């Protein structure tokens, strides 16, 4: 994908999401919050999933493509959390999110923290470090899903 097309795609996806996630997120109804967070998680899934064949050696390592996916992940990963406010129960989210807010925030932090070494590995172009960081990020996703998602 050329840089211009990629930049346009990122702006088209991220701009509305970032603009609507500022500070005190307000959703008109619970379904709006659910759709917002599910949309953000779908973008996360797509860009994290694009790394899987690279770390498994199924496709050639392309640092620019890896870095582009990780940069999108790093930005979009900050978005869905505001859509878990009171009154937004539903979707695939377990009630434990609202019953164990501390645990849910810890899982969120673990995920966001796992992106730091993933980003560093992508920037450095180190495939071995990328593989380790990818596994750690994946483990943080799985742990959260196991505890807080149906």
C-alpha positions in Angstrom: 0.0 0.0 0.0 1.5 3.4 -0.9 2.1 5.9 1.8 -0.5 8.4 0.5 -3.2 5.8 0.4 -2.2 4.5 3.8 -2.2 8.0 5.4 -5.7 8.7 3.9 -7.0 5.4 5.3 -5.6 6.0 8.7 -7.1 9.5 8.8 -10.4 8.3 7.6 -10.6 5.7 10.3 -8.8 7.3 13.2 -10.0 10.9 13.0 -13.7 10.4 13.8 -12.7 7.8 16.5 -10.2 10.1 18.1 -12.5 13.1 17.9 -15.3 11.2 19.6 -13.2 9.7 22.3 -12.0 12.9 23.9 -12.3 13.2 27.7 -15.9 12.7 28.9 -17.3 10.3 26.3 -21.0 10.7 25.9 -23.1 8.2 23.9 -26.7 8.8 23.1 -27.6 5.2 24.0 -25.9 2.0 25.2 -26.0 0.6 21.6 -23.9 3.5 20.4 -21.2 2.8 23.0 -21.3 -0.9 22.2 -21.0 -0.3 18.4 -18.1 2.2 19.0 -16.0 -0.2 21.2 -16.8 -3.2 18.9 -15.7 -1.1 15.9 -12.4 -0.1 17.6 -11.8 -3.7 18.6 -12.4 -4.9 15.0 -9.7 -2.4 13.8 -7.3 -3.7 16.5 -8.1 -7.3 15.5 -7.4 -6.6 11.8 -4.1 -4.9 12.4 -2.9 -7.3 15.0 -4.0 -10.2 12.9 -2.0 -8.8 9.9 1.2 -9.4 12.0 0.5 -13.0 12.7 1.7 -14.4 9.3 4.8 -12.3 9.7 5.7 -13.7 13.1 4.9 -17.2 12.0 7.2 -16.9 9.0 4.3 -17.4 6.5 5.0 -14.2 4.7 8.2 -12.2 4.3 9.1 -9.7 6.9 8.5 -6.1 5.7 9.4 -3.6 8.4 7.4 -0.8 6.8 4.2 -2.8 6.7 4.8 -4.1 10.2 5.5 -0.7 11.6 2.4 0.7 9.8 0.1 -1.9 11.4 1.7 -1.4 14.9 1.3 2.4 14.7 -2.4 2.0 13.9 -2.7 -0.5 16.8 -0.9 1.9 19.1 -3.4 4.7 18.4 -6.7 2.7 18.1 -5.9 0.7 21.2 -6.6 3.8 23.3 -10.1 4.2 22.0 -12.5 1.5 23.1 -12.2 2.0 26.9 -14.3 5.2 27.2 -17.2 3.1 25.8 -17.4 0.9 28.9 -19.1 3.5 31.1 -22.0 2.9 33.3 -25.2 2.0 31.4 -23.2 0.6 28.4 -23.5 -3.1 29.4 -24.1 -5.5 26.6 -22.6 -6.8 23.4 -20.0 -9.4 24.1 -18.9 -7.7 27.4 -19.4 -9.7 30.6 -21.0 -8.0 33.6 -17.6 -8.6 35.3 -16.3 -5.4 33.5 -18.6 -3.4 35.7 -18.5 -5.6 38.8 -14.6 -5.7 38.8 -13.6 -2.3 37.5 -10.2 -2.6 39.1 -9.5 -5.9 37.4 -10.8 -4.6 34.0 -8.6 -1.5 34.3 -5.6 -3.7 35.1 -6.3 -5.9 32.0 -6.6 -2.7 29.9 -3.3 -1.4 31.3 -1.6 -4.7 30.7 -2.7 -4.6 27.0 -1.7 -1.0 26.5 1.7 -1.6 28.2 2.3 -4.7 26.0 2.2 -2.4 23.0 5.3 -0.5 24.1 7.8 -3.4 23.4 5.8 -4.3 20.2 6.2 -0.7 19.0 9.9 -0.7 19.9 10.5 -4.0 18.1 8.6 -2.7 15.0 10.6 0.5 15.0 13.9 -1.3 15.4 13.1 -3.8 12.7 14.0 -6.7 15.0 12.0 -9.7 14.0 12.9 -11.8 17.1 11.9 -9.0 19.5 8.7 -8.6 17.4 7.8 -12.3 17.8 8.3 -12.0 21.6 6.3 -8.8 21.9 3.6 -10.1 19.6 3.2 -13.2 21.9 3.0 -11.0 25.0 0.4 -8.7 23.4 -1.6 -11.7 22.3 -1.5 -13.2 25.8 -2.8 -9.9 27.2 -5.7 -10.0 24.7 -6.5 -13.6 25.6 -6.4 -12.9 29.3 -8.8 -10.0 29.0 -11.1 -12.0 26.7 -11.1 -15.0 29.1 -12.1 -12.8 32.0 -14.3 -10.1 30.5 -15.7 -11.2 27.2 -18.4 -13.8 26.3 
